[in-house]
Amino acid sequence: MDNLLLLGDEAIAQGGIDAGMSGIYAYPGTPSTEITEYVQNSHEAIQKGIHSSWSANEKTAYEAALGMSYAGKRSMVCMKHVGLNVAADAFMNSAITGVHGGMVVVVADDPGMHSSQNEQDSRFYARFAYIPALEPANQQEAYNAVHYAFDLSEQTGLPVMIRLTTRISHSRSGVIRTQNRNQNTLSPFNQSKRFILLPANARRQYNSLLEKQPGLEEISNHSSLNYLVEGDNLKMGIVAFGIAFNYVMEIRVRHQLQYPVMKIGQYPLPRTMLTKFFEKHESIMIVEEGYPVYEELLRGYFNNEKNILGRLDGTLPRTGELNPDYLAKALKIDLPPALPPSEILQPRPPMLCQGCSHRDVYEALNEAIRNDERHVFSDIGCYTLGALQPFESISTCVDMGASVTMAKGAADAGLRPAVAVIGDSTFTHSGMTGLLDAVNDQSPITVIISDNSTTGMTGGQHSSGEGKYIAICKALGVEENHIRVMNPLKVHYAENVKIFQEEFAYEGVSVIIAQRECIQTLAKKKKKAK
Ligand code: SF4
């Protein structure tokens, strides 16, 4: 079998290709994007006819994967942690319906918020939905976990979550391929009414989900992702989850510590294993990446006489990513002072690329709107950098699609002008429905769709509304003469300022589509064409 050098994301993708996956659905989001990109660029995936496409948002992606599972095939859906909020309705209900063909939900969390609005922990969602979750500690485990997750999903009839974090997703390591399984044959699920969540069925299904829980815990007690690393020093035992296991082992090996380590990579928790482990030690340190999800739970299980250390008592930092240095400090190991950063390193504050169309949008917008009136509601994309100097054009960035609906709320309150800036991809992700609300209420807002023909922030994925924005806005009820198109280039500056001013003065819903391709994707296209 091949030995490949893969990112954690790529190991997941290759795992899917080798495990008989028939389709993968996703909306791009760092740090999960490379999973789908890998499948899209894989000749093997293309030869095997594996469906791979970018969906309009995480919810539509989730539902498509669920439909494929309903048809008996193995499907995967991928997203970043905040994307799971968007897919949450389908996600929670899919735990009640269950699945037919194996369905794997890959969620990449971003502790430390390298490129996200928050650092929420997707393991909470898995517990919330009562479904199994796997948390691989390295790339090989990530690859193996996909095979295991598909089997587990078909064995239990439930979707199975694989939780990654940024360090696993974006670091590279050798991976040995172990299988090449055929895809399932088409076999739609048609025996009972379990995919119809009318109350009578839903109640029955929910009970069946609860009845599965002891079995899921028992599977965890025997999972190869959960195991003990023996040690002689029983004063303290360390419970390490997912990638945190690597940090623990690095310090343990480097400083020749003898604390036993219980490694956890599958949930629900293997309670029998943990009970035995807890009984053997005077104190326990809980090391998990993200929220203290299981520290809270374990304090509840075992807090009668145990000294439990972790993120909740300040032994480890409460927020952000962990690393071996934090572990050393928690274990009271003196480390030599860190070397200062090299003087040749130049700070590189985030900024829009030189020549980016969003720059010209903001320059004209700033001219068209007076400083004391500049309460511009923004969305999530490269253009969010319009919050920084030299533009300082925007005042908000909350979640996908929020620009339009927040502008609407502010307009309803009397704010003028109420302006939303949203990218083309974000508009089709979750801006369209907000625009419909504004049209229905005739809220006086101006929506600027900064259309650069791609999903720029995540590296240039296909944008699902390409070429359809005027038609979409018309169909949503925006008056044709208040759908304006501009070319955001310096040469059109005065004309663009005028368009902004005219539409800001209009007491109704207007849309301005600023169209110019992202220079990065344009450069890539030109390079490819040569
Ligand atoms: S990647 Fe494209 S959209 Fe993003 S800042 Fe650069 S030019 Fe602008």
Residues whose N, C-alpha, C, O or C-beta is under 5 A from the ligand:
A	BS01	SF4	L352 C353 C356 S357 C382 G456 M457 C518 I519 Q520
